[in-house]
Amino acid sequence: MSYEFLKTKNEDGLISITLNRPPLNVLTIPMMEEMIKALKWARQEQGTLVLIDAEGKAFSAGVDVADHTPDKIDQMIDVFDRLFEAMYLMEKPLVAAVNGAALGGGYEVVIACDMVVASEKAKLGQPEINVGVLPPVACYILPRLVSWPRAMEIVLSGEVFDAKRAEQMGLVNKVLPAEDFAAGTKEFLKKFTVQSSVVLELTKKAARAGLGKGFMEGLKDIDAIYLNELMKTEDAIEGLQAFMDKRRPVWKGK
C-alpha cells in the first residue's frame, strides 16, 4: 500500500509507521486518514511491535489549524477520534519515537502509545489552551498516566517541556542522545522484539483487562486470559519447555 504522507515497513517483525509530511508533520485530515489505514495494515502484519516515528525536524507539530475552522471541525474531530480508536484497538504494543517537537495532536499520538522513547532535543506539550481550544485525547489519557495535578498543569498551562522532565513525570521510558537516536531506539526495542509476539499481545491485553476494576474483579479477568488464551498458545508451552530444557525458546508467534 502506498501513502502520500507516511512511510511503512516491516523489518524483521518491527513494524514501522513513519510520519512524512515535512517540515513539521502537521496532521491534516487526509494524513490522519492514512494513519488509520496504516494502523489497520499493521494489525494484520506479523510482528512484535509497532513503532510510530517521524522524518524531519519534528515528530508532529499537531493538527492543522485550518482543519479547526467551523466548516471542517466536525470532519476533523471524526477522523481524529477514529485515529485514536485505531490506536486503541492495536493488539501489538505501540511505541512512539520522538526526535523533535511533539505538540498538540502530535503529542496526543505519543501519549496514546504504550511506550515512548525521546531524544534529548524533544519538546513535548499540549499548547491548545493558548489558542482557545482543548486537547480531547490528552484530557482523557493524561489523568490516567500521571497525577491529576500534573495532568491539569499540562493541559491548562499550555507549557512545552523537554524529554528529561517528561521522563521524570513518567511520560517517557527513555531519553536518548539526539545524534544516535535511531540506533538508540533500536537498542531499546531489542528487549521486546526478542519476545513472542503472541505473548506480548496477550500481556498487553491482560494489563488492560484490570484497568478501572477492583483487585479481585481485575485479577479474575486477567486469570481468564492466562488460562483460556495464553495457555492455549504454542509459544507459552514452548517457553516453559525451553526453560526446563535450559535452552533458548524458539517462538512461532502462535
ChimeraX attribute file (.defattr): number of C-alpha atoms within 10 A of each C-alpha:
attribute: neighborCount
match mode: 1-to-1
recipient: residues
	/A:1	7
	/A:2	9
	/A:3	13
	/A:4	11
	/A:5	18
	/A:6	21
	/A:7	17
	/A:8	19
	/A:9	15
	/A:10	16
	/A:11	9
	/A:12	10
	/A:13	16
	/A:14	19
	/A:15	24
	/A:16	24
	/A:17	20
	/A:18	20
	/A:19	25
	/A:20	21
	/A:21	20
	/A:22	15
	/A:23	13
	/A:24	20
	/A:25	26
	/A:26	24
	/A:27	23
	/A:28	20
	/A:29	18
	/A:30	12
	/A:31	21
	/A:32	22
	/A:33	15
	/A:34	18
	/A:35	25
	/A:36	19
	/A:37	15
	/A:38	21
	/A:39	22
	/A:40	15
	/A:41	13
	/A:42	23
	/A:43	17
	/A:44	9
	/A:45	16
	/A:46	16
	/A:47	20
	/A:48	26
	/A:49	23
	/A:50	26
	/A:51	25
	/A:52	23
	/A:53	23
	/A:54	25
	/A:55	20
	/A:56	15
	/A:57	15
	/A:58	25
	/A:59	34
	/A:60	33
	/A:61	23
	/A:62	24
	/A:63	21
	/A:64	16
	/A:65	12
	/A:66	11
	/A:67	17
	/A:68	15
	/A:69	11
	/A:70	9
	/A:71	10
	/A:72	12
	/A:73	14
	/A:74	13
	/A:75	14
	/A:76	20
	/A:77	15
	/A:78	11
	/A:79	19
	/A:80	21
	/A:81	15
	/A:82	16
	/A:83	19
	/A:84	19
	/A:85	13
	/A:86	16
	/A:87	22
	/A:88	13
	/A:89	11
	/A:90	19
	/A:91	20
	/A:92	26
	/A:93	20
	/A:94	21
	/A:95	23
	/A:96	26
	/A:97	24
	/A:98	33
	/A:99	29
	/A:100	25
	/A:101	27
	/A:102	27
	/A:103	26
	/A:104	28
	/A:105	25
	/A:106	23
	/A:107	25
	/A:108	24
	/A:109	21
	/A:110	26
	/A:111	20
	/A:112	20
	/A:113	20
	/A:114	16
	/A:115	17
	/A:116	24
	/A:117	26
	/A:118	30
	/A:119	25
	/A:120	19
	/A:121	18
	/A:122	24
	/A:123	24
	/A:124	28
	/A:125	24
	/A:126	26
	/A:127	23
	/A:128	20
	/A:129	16
	/A:130	12
	/A:131	9
	/A:132	7
	/A:133	10
	/A:134	17
	/A:135	17
	/A:136	16
	/A:137	18
	/A:138	23
	/A:139	17
	/A:140	11
	/A:141	14
	/A:142	20
	/A:143	14
	/A:144	13
	/A:145	15
	/A:146	14
	/A:147	12
	/A:148	12
	/A:149	9
	/A:150	14
	/A:151	19
	/A:152	15
	/A:153	12
	/A:154	21
	/A:155	21
	/A:156	17
	/A:157	14
	/A:158	19
	/A:159	15
	/A:160	15
	/A:161	16
	/A:162	18
	/A:163	26
	/A:164	20
	/A:165	13
	/A:166	20
	/A:167	16
	/A:168	10
	/A:169	14
	/A:170	13
	/A:171	19
	/A:172	21
	/A:173	17
	/A:174	20
	/A:175	23
	/A:176	23
	/A:177	15
	/A:178	16
	/A:179	12
	/A:180	10
	/A:181	19
	/A:182	16
	/A:183	12
	/A:184	18
	/A:185	23
	/A:186	12
	/A:187	11
	/A:188	15
	/A:189	17
	/A:190	11
	/A:191	9
	/A:192	15
	/A:193	17
	/A:194	13
	/A:195	17
	/A:196	20
	/A:197	24
	/A:198	24
	/A:199	22
	/A:200	19
	/A:201	17
	/A:202	18
	/A:203	19
	/A:204	16
	/A:205	16
	/A:206	20
	/A:207	13
	/A:208	13
	/A:209	19
	/A:210	17
	/A:211	11
	/A:212	10
	/A:213	11
	/A:214	10
	/A:215	10
	/A:216	10
	/A:217	13
	/A:218	18
	/A:219	16
	/A:220	14
	/A:221	16
	/A:222	20
	/A:223	15
	/A:224	14
	/A:225	18
	/A:226	16
	/A:227	10
	/A:228	11
	/A:229	14
	/A:230	21
	/A:231	13
	/A:232	13
	/A:233	15
	/A:234	15
	/A:235	22
	/A:236	21
	/A:237	13
	/A:238	16
	/A:239	18
	/A:240	12
	/A:241	14
	/A:242	14
	/A:243	11
	/A:244	9
	/A:245	10
	/A:246	9
	/A:247	10
	/A:248	11
	/A:249	19
	/A:250	13
	/A:251	17
	/A:252	12
	/A:253	17
	/A:254	13
